[in-house]
Amino acid sequence: MKRNYWPLLFIAIFSFTLGMIIWTVMSAIKLPVNEDESFLRSYQDVDANYNTIMTSNQIFLKKYNFNLNVNEKIFGLTTEDIKYSQRVLEKKSEHKNILKYGLNNISLIVSDKKTNEKKSVKIALKVTKSISNKFDILLSNKNFKNNENEYTANFEISDKNNWNITGTFEVDGVIGSIFIKTNAI
């Protein structure tokens, strides 16, 4: 009598497939999950309130002049980078190579458009890697030196990588938000 080995082939294929499914799930469980916190909010909150955030930026810019200086590069209250991928930024961005590996400095001045008076600002800023929350640098008013409403701070970048600068600035109850994608060289 001749043996039929076809059932063993199907059992082997089924076992291999089941093993690959189990391996995939186990590998996925071991990977870290980093939640995007653009504008220092959960992505669900940003998604639900994006128009409100952008309207608040417009109101902020109508009332105040905003000058953010990162390593001698001056920025306005920009959020344009939020819609670009990191690859697009590497090719087209004006925000390339802003950060330096090692010590970086940042300064901020917000002034009233009518009176030109420098305003007191409540700062919440985060410099974070685009792929991990492990190296987040959180900057708030306590990290900045305030010299007659001119705010300056230093921070250390520990990795040559892609980074995001995001945060909010509150002046007299009006909130402005910023989002910059860059890299450290």
C-alpha beads as a LAMMPS data file, in Angstrom:
LAMMPS data file: protein, C-alpha beads

185 atoms
184 bonds

1 atom types
1 bond types

-500.0 500.0 xlo xhi
-500.0 500.0 ylo yhi
-500.0 500.0 zlo zhi

Masses

1 110.0

Atoms # bond

1 1 1 0.000 0.000 0.000
2 1 1 1.310 3.440 -1.017
3 1 1 1.394 6.264 1.574
4 1 1 -0.142 9.652 0.829
5 1 1 2.028 12.562 2.093
6 1 1 -0.222 15.420 0.954
7 1 1 -1.911 15.826 4.343
8 1 1 1.535 16.336 5.946
9 1 1 2.281 19.168 3.472
10 1 1 -0.942 20.942 4.427
11 1 1 -0.187 20.473 8.138
12 1 1 3.324 21.897 7.604
13 1 1 1.972 24.924 5.712
14 1 1 -0.682 25.517 8.391
15 1 1 1.935 25.224 11.188
16 1 1 4.339 27.589 9.403
17 1 1 1.572 30.168 8.836
18 1 1 0.398 29.970 12.452
19 1 1 4.009 30.326 13.629
20 1 1 4.498 33.442 11.477
21 1 1 1.303 34.996 12.849
22 1 1 2.441 34.377 16.420
23 1 1 5.941 35.746 15.625
24 1 1 4.436 38.898 14.044
25 1 1 2.219 39.596 17.056
26 1 1 5.058 38.998 19.520
27 1 1 7.404 41.287 17.536
28 1 1 4.762 44.029 17.385
29 1 1 4.129 43.837 21.135
30 1 1 7.845 44.406 21.848
31 1 1 8.031 47.635 19.796
32 1 1 7.534 50.943 21.630
33 1 1 4.486 53.041 20.838
34 1 1 5.097 56.776 20.686
35 1 1 2.026 58.934 20.538
36 1 1 2.294 62.095 18.477
37 1 1 1.906 65.181 20.663
38 1 1 1.977 68.053 18.188
39 1 1 1.223 71.371 19.903
40 1 1 1.662 69.467 23.192
41 1 1 -1.728 67.789 22.766
42 1 1 -2.792 64.291 21.832
43 1 1 -3.318 63.743 18.132
44 1 1 -7.028 63.187 18.782
45 1 1 -7.275 66.626 20.398
46 1 1 -5.316 68.267 17.562
47 1 1 -7.527 66.521 15.006
48 1 1 -10.719 67.633 16.735
49 1 1 -9.508 71.221 17.306
50 1 1 -7.181 71.914 14.368
51 1 1 -9.294 74.764 12.996
52 1 1 -9.489 76.345 16.458
53 1 1 -5.691 76.146 16.785
54 1 1 -5.159 77.801 13.393
55 1 1 -7.767 80.504 14.141
56 1 1 -6.038 81.194 17.457
57 1 1 -2.739 81.588 15.574
58 1 1 -4.331 84.146 13.247
59 1 1 -5.707 86.114 16.204
60 1 1 -2.290 85.930 17.904
61 1 1 -0.519 87.233 14.787
62 1 1 -3.019 90.102 14.383
63 1 1 -2.244 91.322 17.909
64 1 1 1.457 90.489 18.359
65 1 1 4.801 90.412 16.586
66 1 1 6.401 87.016 17.178
67 1 1 10.145 86.469 16.890
68 1 1 11.614 83.038 17.711
69 1 1 15.363 82.733 17.208
70 1 1 16.864 79.227 17.173
71 1 1 20.649 79.224 16.685
72 1 1 20.553 82.566 14.829
73 1 1 17.701 81.456 12.527
74 1 1 14.563 83.582 12.982
75 1 1 11.047 82.143 12.753
76 1 1 7.581 83.510 12.893
77 1 1 4.635 81.601 14.326
78 1 1 4.791 78.844 11.708
79 1 1 2.880 75.578 11.452
80 1 1 3.535 74.869 7.751
81 1 1 5.777 71.847 8.428
82 1 1 2.962 69.847 10.008
83 1 1 1.644 68.859 6.587
84 1 1 4.994 67.678 5.191
85 1 1 6.730 64.349 5.642
86 1 1 10.336 64.284 6.799
87 1 1 11.513 63.252 3.312
88 1 1 9.831 66.255 1.704
89 1 1 11.482 68.525 4.263
90 1 1 14.903 67.060 3.503
91 1 1 14.472 68.125 -0.126
92 1 1 12.481 71.387 0.069
93 1 1 12.506 72.825 3.573
94 1 1 13.925 76.146 4.633
95 1 1 14.083 74.655 8.122
96 1 1 16.916 72.183 7.444
97 1 1 19.968 72.062 9.712
98 1 1 18.608 74.427 12.363
99 1 1 19.707 72.427 15.379
100 1 1 23.284 71.525 16.234
101 1 1 24.597 68.382 17.844
102 1 1 25.497 69.654 21.298
103 1 1 24.544 73.026 22.759
104 1 1 21.738 75.046 21.118
105 1 1 20.299 78.409 22.058
106 1 1 16.819 79.767 21.657
107 1 1 15.387 83.217 22.256
108 1 1 11.893 84.655 22.048
109 1 1 10.413 88.136 21.879
110 1 1 6.699 88.858 21.568
111 1 1 5.633 92.478 21.210
112 1 1 2.312 94.255 20.810
113 1 1 1.737 95.402 17.221
114 1 1 0.162 98.726 18.245
115 1 1 2.386 99.828 21.123
116 1 1 5.546 97.809 20.283
117 1 1 5.674 96.911 24.000
118 1 1 7.392 93.571 24.774
119 1 1 4.847 91.210 26.298
120 1 1 5.124 88.617 29.041
121 1 1 4.743 85.121 27.554
122 1 1 3.753 81.779 29.044
123 1 1 5.989 79.312 27.167
124 1 1 5.439 75.572 26.680
125 1 1 7.923 74.210 24.149
126 1 1 9.093 70.708 23.271
127 1 1 12.046 69.642 21.157
128 1 1 11.565 65.990 20.285
129 1 1 12.887 63.359 17.935
130 1 1 10.492 62.644 15.116
131 1 1 10.615 58.888 15.851
132 1 1 10.812 58.650 19.645
133 1 1 9.683 60.406 22.810
134 1 1 12.695 59.081 24.720
135 1 1 14.850 62.184 24.177
136 1 1 12.190 64.883 24.629
137 1 1 13.439 68.272 25.789
138 1 1 10.677 70.203 27.545
139 1 1 11.171 73.935 27.914
140 1 1 8.905 76.235 29.888
141 1 1 9.255 79.626 31.540
142 1 1 11.403 78.149 34.307
143 1 1 14.034 77.121 31.699
144 1 1 14.180 80.584 30.110
145 1 1 16.009 83.616 31.429
146 1 1 13.651 86.577 31.304
147 1 1 15.394 89.889 30.716
148 1 1 12.679 92.547 30.316
149 1 1 10.412 90.092 28.447
150 1 1 13.235 88.835 26.224
151 1 1 13.398 85.104 26.861
152 1 1 16.582 83.047 26.273
153 1 1 17.445 79.426 26.995
154 1 1 20.004 76.767 26.101
155 1 1 19.424 73.079 25.549
156 1 1 21.508 70.074 24.563
157 1 1 20.871 67.870 21.506
158 1 1 22.311 64.398 22.036
159 1 1 21.772 62.872 18.600
160 1 1 22.220 63.834 14.952
161 1 1 18.725 63.009 13.778
162 1 1 15.418 64.490 12.658
163 1 1 13.772 66.653 15.322
164 1 1 10.499 68.533 15.794
165 1 1 10.068 71.811 17.660
166 1 1 6.507 72.244 18.838
167 1 1 4.750 74.236 21.487
168 1 1 2.449 77.023 22.531
169 1 1 2.921 80.620 23.586
170 1 1 0.237 82.385 25.602
171 1 1 -0.003 86.168 25.864
172 1 1 -2.980 87.801 27.609
173 1 1 -5.139 84.687 27.102
174 1 1 -4.366 84.387 23.365
175 1 1 -2.508 81.211 22.398
176 1 1 -0.149 80.864 19.466
177 1 1 1.158 77.452 18.387
178 1 1 4.296 76.494 16.508
179 1 1 5.432 73.349 14.692
180 1 1 8.828 73.100 13.001
181 1 1 10.413 69.953 11.541
182 1 1 14.195 70.066 11.243
183 1 1 17.324 68.049 11.830
184 1 1 20.466 68.301 13.938
185 1 1 23.878 68.369 12.296

Bonds

1 1 1 2
2 1 2 3
3 1 3 4
4 1 4 5
5 1 5 6
6 1 6 7
7 1 7 8
8 1 8 9
9 1 9 10
10 1 10 11
11 1 11 12
12 1 12 13
13 1 13 14
14 1 14 15
15 1 15 16
16 1 16 17
17 1 17 18
18 1 18 19
19 1 19 20
20 1 20 21
21 1 21 22
22 1 22 23
23 1 23 24
24 1 24 25
25 1 25 26
26 1 26 27
27 1 27 28
28 1 28 29
29 1 29 30
30 1 30 31
31 1 31 32
32 1 32 33
33 1 33 34
34 1 34 35
35 1 35 36
36 1 36 37
37 1 37 38
38 1 38 39
39 1 39 40
40 1 40 41
41 1 41 42
42 1 42 43
43 1 43 44
44 1 44 45
45 1 45 46
46 1 46 47
47 1 47 48
48 1 48 49
49 1 49 50
50 1 50 51
51 1 51 52
52 1 52 53
53 1 53 54
54 1 54 55
55 1 55 56
56 1 56 57
57 1 57 58
58 1 58 59
59 1 59 60
60 1 60 61
61 1 61 62
62 1 62 63
63 1 63 64
64 1 64 65
65 1 65 66
66 1 66 67
67 1 67 68
68 1 68 69
69 1 69 70
70 1 70 71
71 1 71 72
72 1 72 73
73 1 73 74
74 1 74 75
75 1 75 76
76 1 76 77
77 1 77 78
78 1 78 79
79 1 79 80
80 1 80 81
81 1 81 82
82 1 82 83
83 1 83 84
84 1 84 85
85 1 85 86
86 1 86 87
87 1 87 88
88 1 88 89
89 1 89 90
90 1 90 91
91 1 91 92
92 1 92 93
93 1 93 94
94 1 94 95
95 1 95 96
96 1 96 97
97 1 97 98
98 1 98 99
99 1 99 100
100 1 100 101
101 1 101 102
102 1 102 103
103 1 103 104
104 1 104 105
105 1 105 106
106 1 106 107
107 1 107 108
108 1 108 109
109 1 109 110
110 1 110 111
111 1 111 112
112 1 112 113
113 1 113 114
114 1 114 115
115 1 115 116
116 1 116 117
117 1 117 118
118 1 118 119
119 1 119 120
120 1 120 121
121 1 121 122
122 1 122 123
123 1 123 124
124 1 124 125
125 1 125 126
126 1 126 127
127 1 127 128
128 1 128 129
129 1 129 130
130 1 130 131
131 1 131 132
132 1 132 133
133 1 133 134
134 1 134 135
135 1 135 136
136 1 136 137
137 1 137 138
138 1 138 139
139 1 139 140
140 1 140 141
141 1 141 142
142 1 142 143
143 1 143 144
144 1 144 145
145 1 145 146
146 1 146 147
147 1 147 148
148 1 148 149
149 1 149 150
150 1 150 151
151 1 151 152
152 1 152 153
153 1 153 154
154 1 154 155
155 1 155 156
156 1 156 157
157 1 157 158
158 1 158 159
159 1 159 160
160 1 160 161
161 1 161 162
162 1 162 163
163 1 163 164
164 1 164 165
165 1 165 166
166 1 166 167
167 1 167 168
168 1 168 169
169 1 169 170
170 1 170 171
171 1 171 172
172 1 172 173
173 1 173 174
174 1 174 175
175 1 175 176
176 1 176 177
177 1 177 178
178 1 178 179
179 1 179 180
180 1 180 181
181 1 181 182
182 1 182 183
183 1 183 184
184 1 184 185
